[in-house]
């Protein structure tokens, strides 16, 4: 399926979806390894990781055959570039992140200091008057 992995270097990312073909056979890890050895001629002749990477044109071809259109692929690439940009921005801002955290903490502390007094003052005043906040409930019960 069309993916969202921001580590994809170019083109639309490809992901594994939830749909599967139940006709595929099950095998153990040992059977799989034996099959791979037969296919490649032994464990020392296995493909390199770079050989397992799908080129952009291969990914696009797979996705187009699955029913996606060029607009879907372009939208996925735009989302991918936006995610990459956000990651770069985060990495770029890491050296000053502690200053932002201190400023945010200070803002919260000051806000709590003033808002708590304003927010709870009316509750205290109502308590002093003898109104515990259940006046609506008392009115309903007396009617």
C-alpha positions in Angstrom: 0.0 0.0 0.0 1.0 3.6 -0.3 3.1 4.4 2.8 4.1 7.3 5.0 7.7 6.4 6.0 9.7 9.6 6.0 13.0 7.8 5.6 12.1 7.1 2.0 14.7 9.0 -0.1 12.7 9.7 -3.2 9.3 9.0 -4.7 6.3 7.6 -2.9 7.0 5.3 0.1 5.7 1.7 0.0 4.3 -0.1 3.0 2.9 -3.5 3.9 -0.9 -3.5 4.1 -3.3 -5.6 6.1 -4.8 -7.4 3.1 -3.1 -10.7 2.4 -3.5 -13.8 0.3 -4.5 -16.7 2.5 -3.4 -19.2 -0.2 0.3 -18.5 0.6 2.0 -21.3 2.5 3.3 -21.2 6.0 6.9 -22.1 6.7 9.3 -22.1 9.6 12.3 -19.9 9.8 14.6 -22.9 9.1 12.6 -23.7 5.9 12.8 -20.1 4.8 16.6 -20.0 5.4 17.1 -23.2 3.5 15.0 -21.9 0.6 17.1 -18.7 0.5 20.3 -20.7 0.5 19.0 -22.7 -2.5 18.0 -19.5 -4.2 21.2 -17.6 -3.7 23.7 -20.5 -3.6 24.6 -20.4 0.1 24.6 -18.0 3.1 27.7 -16.2 2.0 26.3 -15.2 -1.4 23.1 -13.5 0.0 22.2 -10.1 -1.5 23.4 -6.9 0.2 20.9 -4.7 1.9 21.2 -2.1 -0.9 20.1 -4.8 -3.3 16.8 -5.2 -1.4 15.9 -1.5 -1.8 13.2 -0.8 -4.4 14.0 2.0 -6.8 11.5 4.9 -7.1 10.3 3.7 -10.5 9.7 0.1 -9.1 7.7 1.5 -6.2 5.6 3.7 -8.5 5.0 0.8 -10.8 3.8 -1.5 -8.0 1.5 1.3 -6.6 0.0 2.1 -10.0 -0.7 -1.6 -10.6 -2.5 -1.7 -7.2 -4.9 1.0 -8.4 -3.4 4.2 -7.1 -3.2 7.1 -9.6 -0.5 9.7 -10.2 -2.4 12.2 -7.9 -2.3 9.8 -5.0 1.5 9.3 -5.5 2.1 13.1 -5.7 0.0 13.7 -2.5 2.0 11.0 -0.7 5.3 12.6 -1.8 4.1 16.0 -0.6 3.1 14.5 2.8 6.5 12.8 2.9 8.4 16.0 2.2 6.4 17.9 4.9 7.2 15.2 7.4 10.9 15.3 6.5 10.9 19.1 6.8 9.4 18.9 10.3 12.0 16.4 11.3 14.8 18.6 10.0 13.3 21.6 11.9 13.2 19.5 15.1 16.8 18.5 14.7 17.8 22.1 13.9 16.0 23.4 17.0 17.4 20.8 19.5 20.3 23.1 20.7 17.8 25.7 22.0 15.1 23.3 23.1 15.9 23.6 26.7 15.3 27.4 26.6 11.9 26.8 25.1 11.1 24.3 27.8 12.1 26.7 30.5 10.1 29.5 29.0 7.0 27.3 28.7 7.4 26.1 32.3 7.7 29.7 33.5 4.5 30.7 31.5 2.6 27.8 33.1 3.8 28.7 36.6 2.8 32.3 36.2 -0.6 31.3 34.7 -1.3 28.9 37.5 -0.4 31.6 40.1 -2.9 34.1 38.7 -5.6 31.8 37.3 -5.9 29.7 40.3 -6.8 32.6 42.5 -9.4 34.0 40.1 -10.9 30.6 39.4 -11.3 29.5 43.0 -12.2 32.9 44.5 -15.8 32.7 43.4 -16.1 29.3 45.0 -14.9 30.7 48.3 -17.3 33.6 48.1 -20.2 31.2 47.4 -19.2 29.0 50.3 -19.1 32.1 52.7 -22.6 33.0 51.6 -23.8 29.5 52.4 -24.3 28.5 48.7 -22.4 25.3 48.1 -23.1 25.1 44.4 -26.2 22.9 44.7 -28.7 25.7 44.4 -30.0 24.4 41.1 -30.5 21.0 42.6 -32.2 22.4 45.6 -34.6 24.5 43.4 -35.5 21.3 41.4 -36.2 19.3 44.6 -38.4 22.1 46.1 -40.5 22.4 43.0 
